[in-house]
């Protein structure tokens, strides 16, 4: 026995009792705090409507906006083909591709900077619906003005810069509204809403191709701008903002999460690489089909069918992705979309040289290759929470703005510099999507290290 123990004085029983009581009190407080936290979490989860007429009307409103706003971008392939073959035949594809890239780029920049600092502040003060109304009104004016263009620079102005600016004002506001109304069914609701981009793109592609050949470019754009205005007015009345319980509407809005982690940059890098040049299957589909199947007439709808099929399948795929995200986890499905989409382009699109093969590729790429956009708000909500979701989602959309700006231009440049070698385009485009898939793995395994688990 140590000498110190021999001469150690026995501890006062009252002191021992006091320490024991303090330990029990500390444990009780900890248990109470955990209980209160669990109770608050349960109450928060139960506060989500998870359905009901009002919630699904919001989803319908977001669906209609996706049909017309995002669908217009997917419809660009028809316009680009018309500009290249009829309206501006001396203008290269790389220049025309920059127009839609400029629209996407500007809308992404405004989505982040404008919404966070100016439009986000105005939205918090005057309401989201007022800012969405302004966005729709300005977008209508841009479409209306683009019906009267006669020069390429006017396309850059009205269908590029100003249209992107107008759409970017409202994009982050209705992009994440569904997450305020759903929790357990968030993936399905968001998937249904964003699926409008594919379904709307398919319908608009089908209609536009027919209208341009029958009533001309100007009347077609006038018809589209008018129909968009009617749809936007109807959809506007369906939207309603819902703040989560305990949210302080007067609190200072942050343009980034309170704590920036590796997971935040993992998602941002995934969007940056994955969308750097993932749009060629949509924007260049009609041109690709004409070159692979030269026997098609210039006025034939068959050249546009692969794009129409791809857009419709995109809508179906995004609904399916939302349901799969609820079952297997949004981050898992986010990874699968990038990875499988990249493989489809590198393996399938590279060797799609017949009309049948092009149709099959269009179906598969539409069903699987573009899930990520519909899953982005769900992934952000899972990683960073619902508060400030539109701003965080806006930042992630901003991360793909460089690719949206130069993606199609790079693809067209690769095509021309390689001697019209479409294999170089498909390999480059697919590899960038695979890099996007690999970039999300940090956030995936930082959230949960186990492989076969819902995340």
Protein Blocks (a to p, Z undefined) as FASTA:
>chain_A
ZZklmmpccddfklmmmmmmmmmmmmmmmmmmmmmmmmmmmmmmmmpnoiajklmmmmmm
mmmmmmmmmmmmmmmmmmmmmmmmmmmmmbcfklmmmmmmmmmmmmmmmmmmmmmmmmmm
mmmmnopklmmmmmmmmmmmmmmmmmmgcbfklmmmmmmmmmmmmmmmmmmmmmmmmmmm
pcklmmmmmmmmmmmmmmmmmmmmmmmmmmmmmnojklmmmmmmmmmmmmmmmmmmmgcc
dddehiafkbccdfbdfbdcfklmmmmmmmmmmmmmmmmmmmmmmmmmmmmmmmbcfkbm
klmmmmmmmmmmmmmmmmmmmmmmmmnopklmmmmmmmmmmmmmmmmmmmmmbfklmmmm
mmmmmmmmmmmmmmmmmmmmmmnojnhklmmmmmmmmmmmmmmmmmmmmmmmmmmmnoop
aklmmmmmmmmmmmmmmmmmmmmmmmombfbdcZZ
